[in-house]
Amino acid sequence: MKARDVEKELKNLGSSERAKASKWFFKTQKGQYGYGDLFFGVSVPKQRDVAKKYKDLPLPEISLLLKNKTHECRLAALFILVGQYKKSDESLRKKIAMFYLKHSKFINNWDLVDSSAPYILGPYLLNRDRAVLYTLACSKNLWEKRIAVISTFAFIKQGQLSDTFKIAEILLKDPHDLIHKAVGWALREAGKKTLTEEEKFLEKYASIMPRTMLRYAIEKFSPQKRSYYLLKRG
């Protein structure tokens, strides 16, 4: 069971038409966030099927997949890793979480982050020190910052919201739209648990939040309440 076997299966499942569409969707042109990414053109359900077939792939082989230049190889690797994390004992979960952090530079698109951070790093840190998330939030790397905020979704599910708000505060002035969306999404989810806390955050920061971040955060509010916060933004 090797990384090259996974790559071969994914390549055989690919479609040139889907690959072309994926290059556009994931912004792979020069100057865009996905610049240089390659695609076989495989649907996500098929990638999940391949991941299930290779669910016991060893970590060294998963490492090779994560370093592959083709997007589907990296996503399949993360699907495998998530599956292994869920079924592992505490000792192996620690190993997987450390492996995940070591390979963070290869988790370099929003779908790769969103499909893995809340299912590996977030759960691992539930009952542990979370300083690493603050290090990631202060990184110069777009994807490490997104990992920081998306990992907190695991905390939100447990009603632990303070880290989401603290990381949101750190990222308030981040220039990238993908961070605006991620933070706004996290605030919205936190609000589902405790609307009072979300509104307290918005009262303090709505006037300076990027508009996209604010719109995501208030998406589920009533029209009147949305108008109120949008007027604060100006």
N, C-alpha and C positions, 0 to 999 in steps of 0.2 A: 504494500500500500504506500504509494509515493505521491508527492506533489505533482509530478509530471503526468500521473494517471488522471488526476482531477483536471489538470489543464487540458489534456487531450479530450476528455469527455465534454468539457465546456466548449471547447473549440468546435467539436462535431455538432453541438447543439446550436451553434451560432447562426445568425442571419445577417447578411451584409446590410439589408435594409434597416433592421433594428439597430445594428451597430452605428449606422449613419445617424439615426434619430437620437441615439444615446449620446453621441459626440456633441450634438446640438444641445440636448437637454441638460447635460452635465457641464456645459460651458468650457469646452476644451480648447478654444482658440487662444492665441497669444494674448496675454494680459488678463485672461479670465481665470477664475478660481480653479478650474479643472484642467488647466493648460497641460497638454501632452499626454493626457490619459488615453489609454487604448481600450477598445471594446471588441468582444466577439459577437455581441448582439444576442444575448441569452436572456430570456424573461426571468424575473425573480422567482416565480414558482419552480421553474426548472433548475435554477441555481440551488434552491432549497432541497430539491430532490437529490441532486448530486451530493450536497452536503450530508444528507441523511445516509447516503450510500457509503460515504467516507467518514462517518461519525467518529471512528476510532483512530483517525489519522494522528500519528505522533506529533508532538510539539515541534521538533526540528523540521518536519515536513510542512507543518502549518506555517512555520517561519518562512520557508521558501515560497509558499503561496502568497503570503503577505508582501513579500518583496517583489512579486511578479508585477510587471508593468501593465498587465491587463486587469481592468476594473473587476470583472466577474470573478477572477481568481482570488482577489483580495476579499470580496464580499462573501464568496463561498467559504473562504478560510475563517472569516468571522462568524458565519453561521455555525460552522463546525465547533469553533471555540466556545460560543454561547451554549451549544448543546452539551459540550463536555463540562462546562462550569456548572450547569444545572444538576448534573448527575454525579458530581464529585463530592468527596468529603472535604473537610476544612483544610487539610494539608494541601491537597491538590488545588483547591480553589485559590489558596494563597499563591501557589506557583503560577496558575493561569493569570491571576490579576497582575502579578509582577511581569509576566511575559507580555501581557497586554500593554502595560506602561512602557516597557522596553521597546515595543514595536509601534509606539504611537505615531511616529512620523510616516508610517505606511497606512495609517487609518486616515486617509487624506481626501475624503469627500463627505458631504453631509449625510448621505445614506449609509456610508460605512460607520460613521459615528453613531447615528441614530439607531442602527441595528445592533449595536454592541455595547456602548457605554452604559445604558440603563439596565443592562442584563449581566454585565460582568463587573465593571469597576464600581458602579453604584451599589449593588448588593453587597459586594465585598467590604465596602466602607461603612455599611449600616451601623455596625457596632465597633467601629475603629476610628482612630484619629483621621481627620479628613484634610489635613494640611496639604496633602498632595493636590487636592482640587484647587486650592488657592494659588499654588505654584503654577498649575496649568492655566488658571484664569488670567494670570499675569504674564503668560507666555507671549512671545511675538508671533507665534504660530497660530493661524486661524483655526485649525482643526483641534489643537490642544485646548484652546479657549472654548470651542463648542463641546468638546468632551467634558470639560469642567461643568458646564451648566446642564447638559443633557444627563450626566450621571446623577444629578440630584433628583431626577424623576423617581428613582428608587426610594429616595427619602420621602418625597411627597406622598407616595402611596402609603407610607407608614405614618403620615401626619407630621413628619419632621420637616418643618418649612424654613427654619432659620438660615440654613446654608444656601437655599435657593435665593432668598432675599439678599443675603450678603454678597453672593457671587453676581447677582443681577446689578447690585450697586457698583461693583468693581467694573462691570462691563457696560455701564450706562453710556459712556462716551466712545465706545468702540466704533470705528468707522465702517465696519463691514455689515452689509445687509443680512448675511447669513447668521451673524451674531444677534442682530436686532430681532430677527424672526425667532431664534432659539430662546432668547431671554423672554420675549413677549409670550411665547408658548408656555414656558415654564411658569411665568407669573399667572397666566390664565389657569393652569392646572393647580397651582397653589391656591388660587382663589376658590376653586371647587371644594377645597378642604376647609379653608377659613377665609371667607370673603372679607371679613373685617381687616385681616392682616394685609390682604392685597390692596384694599382701598387705602389703608394707612400708608403703604408704600407709594401708591399713586398720588395721594395728596401731597406727598413730599417731593416726588420726582416727575410727575406727569409733565410739568412745564418745560423740563429740559430733556426728556426722553426723546430718542429718535422717533419720528412719526410711525414708522413701521412697527417698532417695538410696542408702542402704545396701542396701536390698532389691534395687534395680536392679543395683547393683554386684556383688552376690553371687549373682545369679540362677542362674548356671551352676555354682555350687559344689556339692559333695556335701551331702547333708542334714546331716551331722555338722559340716562346716565352716561352713555357713550358721548353724547353731545357735550355734556358737562366737562368730561375729561379732555375732549378734543379742543374745547374752548380754552382750557387751561394751557394746552400746548401752543395755541395761537396759530 
